[in-house]
Amino acid sequence: MTIKIIPNDTRKPANKLADVELHFDHGGPLAGLKIVGFAIWRTEAAVPKVTMPCREFFVNGDRRYQNQVRPIGDALSQQHLVDVILQAYDSFTAAEHDPYYGHPTPYGR
């Protein structure tokens, strides 16, 4: 699986940092498919937060949302996915601001 970060260059909405896609590029029944709808937002405390793809529905006139990616059993598996997405975003932003990130330098970095 590859995590693709798509930065929000327009800054609309203002607190949205990036969209995220999960690409299934290795073998298996999901190979060649992707899941879209993840996003990374800046909270009021300037901490990145991941939102999952969800579907809107109404019950007695009240708007509700249902996450499309849910844990089968252990709720920590969803948190693990959030952590992996945030790590990918951290790597993306480090690479974006450091032209030598991930490349060998004469200084052995």
Secondary structure as the mmCIF struct_conf table of DSSP 4:
data_model
#
loop_
_struct_conf.conf_type_id
_struct_conf.id
_struct_conf.beg_label_comp_id
_struct_conf.beg_label_asym_id
_struct_conf.beg_label_seq_id
_struct_conf.end_label_comp_id
_struct_conf.end_label_asym_id
_struct_conf.end_label_seq_id
STRN STRN1 THR A 2 PRO A 7
TURN_TY1_P TURN_TY1_P1 ASP A 9 THR A 10
BEND BEND1 PRO A 13 PRO A 13
TURN_TY1_P TURN_TY1_P2 ALA A 14 ASN A 15
STRN STRN2 LYS A 16 PHE A 24
BEND BEND2 HIS A 26 GLY A 28
TURN_TY1_P TURN_TY1_P3 PRO A 29 GLY A 32
STRN STRN3 LEU A 33 ARG A 42
TURN_TY1_P TURN_TY1_P4 GLU A 44 ALA A 45
BEND BEND3 ALA A 46 ALA A 46
STRN STRN4 PRO A 48 THR A 51
STRN STRN5 CYS A 54 VAL A 59
TURN_TY1_P TURN_TY1_P5 ASN A 60 GLY A 61
STRN STRN6 ASP A 62 ASN A 67
BEND BEND4 GLN A 68 VAL A 69
BEND BEND5 ILE A 72 GLY A 73
TURN_TY1_P TURN_TY1_P6 ALA A 75 ALA A 75
HELX_RH_AL_P HELX_RH_AL_P1 LEU A 76 HIS A 97
TURN_TY1_P TURN_TY1_P7 PRO A 99 GLY A 102
BEND BEND6 HIS A 103 HIS A 103
TURN_TY1_P TURN_TY1_P8 PRO A 106 TYR A 107
#
